[in-house]
Amino acid sequence: MHIWRGELQGFIKSAARILYHIGVVTLSAGIALSLPFVASLFAQNFLDYWNRIQNDKSVLIAVEITVAFLLILTFNYVGRAIRDRKLAEMATGAGLVRFFPVRGRLTQRRIRKLKAKQGIARNVMVLGSTGFRTFVDPTGGLHAVLQNCLEAKVMLINPYSEAAKARASAIQHPPTRVESLTEQVRQSIDFLKRLKRAHKNVKLKLYSDIPHIKLAILGDYIWMQHYHETLDVQAMPEYLLKHSPNNHGLYTVFYQCFMKQWESPEIPEYDLETDELIYRGQHGSEEHRQKFWLVTPAAAAPSPRKGRAATETTAQMFSP
């Protein structure tokens, strides 16, 4: 299906190019054929028009103002074109391909299509907060990407860390509770477990720092957003970066930042089969494991029959 769709899109693009060239050639031929007629008409009427207006001061002043206005517009256009060209060269050198300041429905749909095209059969790396709206939600930009990628490395926030509590309390639009954040992480882990059971090469790590940047590395492309201190990340603009052969763009910077954080021994790996945090040493060897209980808020609520004992048991289950 994807091959047939790609062939159809390629055929449409080729046909559009051919029609474009035919239109340009036809237009240039029409202009060339009409030049003698236009020149002769202009030569015949120019002297008559000039004799009428050469002594009319109001017409001359109007002509001067019009010419001055056209010159101003021309110079402004040329200056702006030069500035835009410099900005385009700087953006190209930095690897900035697209910028999405507003995330309406049409924009989100366009972003999903681009991510699906760039991430299919590629290695995917994700750095986010809970991951729920990124790949668990069917309308998320990476929902289909993770299901069709070759390998996925995902880093999410530890919902029991102090950074998660600070992040949940800081978000004001919309207000977020720690229980909601924990539930989102749990659903993200369940989604990755399903991919794991489907024989997908998926790895997950949980960090305990305040999130600053949201990254999605899809092959040669990086989608980046900034985590605002008090606003939800969905309200922030999104940037698309492309890998440069010269390795001097922003792609290389953010890729190295992700790999440095991924390889840090301070960030444990989450075993999707045993629900354990794996702590490794400096050389990557496993040092010890720790059970990680992540339950739903309903299951974690204390039973009225068990009273204080149930509350203490629940608190122990929530300790990572």
N, C-alpha and C positions, 0 to 999 in steps of 0.2 A: 504493500500500500504506500509506504513512504517512498519507495523507488519510483512507483508510477506517478506519485504527486510531484516528485522532484523533476522527472522528465517533462511533465506537463508545464511546470513553472519555467523550466529552461526553454521549452518551445515558445511559450508566450513572450518571454524576454527577448528571444531572438527575433520573433516576428515584430515586436515593438521597435527594436533597433532598425530593422529593415524599413518599416513604415516611416520612422523618423528621418532616415537618410533620403528616402524618396520625397518626403515633404520638403526637406531643405533644398534638394536639387530643383524641385519644381518651383519653389518660391524664388530661388536665385535666378532661374531661367526667365521667369515672368518679369522680375525687376530689370534684368538685362535687356529684354525685348522692349520694355516700356520706356527706357531711358531716352532714346531719340525723340519720341513723341513729347515727353515731358520737357526736354531741353528746348525743342522748337517752340512749344507753347509759352514757356517762360521767357524766351528771348523776344517773342513778339509782343508780349504784354508788359514786360518790365519797363520799357521806356515810357509807355503810356501812364503806368501807375506812378512812376517817378516824377513825371512832369506835373502830375496832379498834387502830389504831397510834398514836393521839395520846398514850397513856400508856405506850407501849413505848419506853424510852430507847434500847435497842439498835437498833431500827428507825429511830428518828429520827437517831441518829449515822450509821447506814449511808446514810440519805438525804442527810445533809449532806456526807458524804465523796463520794458519787456526784455531787452537784450541783457540789461544788468541783472534782472531776476533770473534769467536762464543761466547766465554765467555763475551766479551764486549757487544755484542748484547743482550745476555741473561740478564746480569745485568742491562743494560739500559731498557730493556723491563720490567723486574720486578720492577725497580724503578718507571718507568712511570705508570705501572699498579697500584702501591701503591698510587701514587699521584692522578691518575684519580679516584681511589676508594674514596680517601678523599674528592676530589671535588664533586663527586657524592653524598656522604653522606651529605656534606654541602648544596648542591642544594636541596636534598630531605628534609633536615631539614628546609630550608627556604621556601619550597613549590614550587620551580621552576621546572616546568615540561618540558617546551619546550622553545626554543630560536630561533627566525627567524631573522638572521642578514640581509639577502637579500630577497627582495620581488619581485621575478619574477612571471610570469604568473602561473607557476605550483605551486609555493609557495602560491600565493593568492588563487588559487583554493583549495588547501589543507586547508588553514586557514578558508575559507568559509564553507567547509564541517565540520570541527571541531566545529566551532561556531554554525552551524545549529544543530548539534548533541547535543551539550551541552546546548543550549538555548531553545529547543523545550519544550513547556509546563512547563516553569520555570519562576521565577521572574527575570526580567532583569533590570539592572541599568546602565545608560550610562552617562559618563561625557566627553564632547567633546567641540569642538570649534563651528562649524556650523552644524555638523551632516549630511551634504549633501552627502559626499562620504562614510560616515559610514553606513547610512541606507536608504537614498533617492535613491541613485544610485542603479539600479538593480544588479550591480556587487559588491556592498558594502557588507562587511562581516556580517552586521546585518540587511540587507534588509528583508530576509526571517525570521530571528529570531524574530523581532518585530511583524510580522504578525502571528506568532504561539506561542507567549509567553502568560503566564497567566496575568502578570502585568508588566508595564514598567514605570520606573522613569527616566526621561531624563533631563539633565542639559546642556544648551547651553549658549554661550556668548551673551550678549545683544549687537546687532549690532550698537547701538547708543552710546555705552559707549566709554570713552576715551581708555580703554584697547583694544577694538576692532579696533579702529583707529591705535593704536600703533602696534598691531599685524599685521594688513594689510600692514602697511608701512615697517615693519621689514622683512617680508618674501621676499626673493630675488630670490628663485628658487622654483617654478616659481613666477614672480612678481604678487602681489595680490592687487586689489583696494578695497576700502571700499564699493563701490557700488556692487562689485561682492560678497563680504562677506555678505552684507545685503540681496542680492537675494538668496544666499544659505540658510541663516537662514529662509527666507520666505518660500522657498520650503520645508524645514524641518518641519516647522509649518503646512503647508498644508498637508504633509504626515501624521503627527500625528493627524490632524483633521479627515482625512479619517479613520484612525484606531479608533478614538473616535466614529465616526458615525457608525462604524461596531461593536459597543458595546465592544470595547477593553478598559480595565482599563489602561488608559494612563495619566500620569501627566508630566507637563513640568515646569521647572524653568529656569529663565534667570539670570546669574551672570554677574557681571561687573568688574571682575578681569582679569588680564592677565593669559591665560591658561598655565599651566605647565605640567600637566599629562593628558593623555587620557586613560580613563578606560571603560571597558565593563565587568560588573559583570554578569555572567551567572550561576546562581545556585552556585555550589561549585567551579567555575572557574573564574579567573579574567584575562582578556587580557589587557596588559598595554603597552603604548608607551609614550615617552618623547617628549614634544614640544620644539624643538630647537628654539633659539632666532631668527635665520635668515633663517632656512631651513623649508621646508614643512614637515609635520608629516609623509607623506607617504614614505619619504626617511629614516626614523628612524627605528631601529630594534624593534621587537615586542616580548614581554615576556608573557608566559602563566604560571599563578600561580594556585595552587590547595589548597583547604582548608585542613588544618591539624587537626586531632582530638584533638591534644594537644594545639591548638590555639597559637602556638609560631612561625608560619611562616609569610611570608610577606602578605599573603591573609588577615589575620586579620587586619594588619596595614592599608592597602589600603581600606578595607571595612569600617573601622571606620572613615577614612578620608572622604570617600564619604558620610557616614551617618551624620557626623558632619557638612559638608557643606550643605547637603540637608535640615537638620533641622534648619539651621541658619535663624533667622528672617530677616537678612539683604538681603537675596535672595528672591525676590518675585516669586510667582507662576503665571504661565500664564494660564488664563482661555481659553481653546480651543473652548468654545462655544460663549463667549461674547467678545473675544479679549481684555481682561483686565488683568492688573497686580494686583495680590492680595497680599497685605502686611499684615503680621500677627504679633502679639505680641509675647512676650516671652513664653506664655502658649499655643500658637497655635491658639488663637482666631483671627478672622478677624478684622482688624482695619480700613482699607480703601482700595478702588479700584482706579485704574488709567487707563484710556483708552490708548491702545497701538496701534498706527497706523503703519502698516508695509505694504508698497505698493511696486510695482515693480518700477525699475528705469525709465521705459518708462512712467508710470502713474505719477511719481513724477516730470517729466521734465516740466518746465514752458511753457505755451502756448504762442506763439508769439503775439496772438491777445490781451491777457489779460495783458501782460507786467509785471510790478512790482507787481501788486496786486496778480497775479497768483503765483509769486515767494514767496511772504509772506505767502500765504495760504499753499503752499507746505511745507514750513519750519515749519509751525505749525503742519501739519499732521505728520511730521517726529519726532516731539518731543514726547518722551515716557511719 
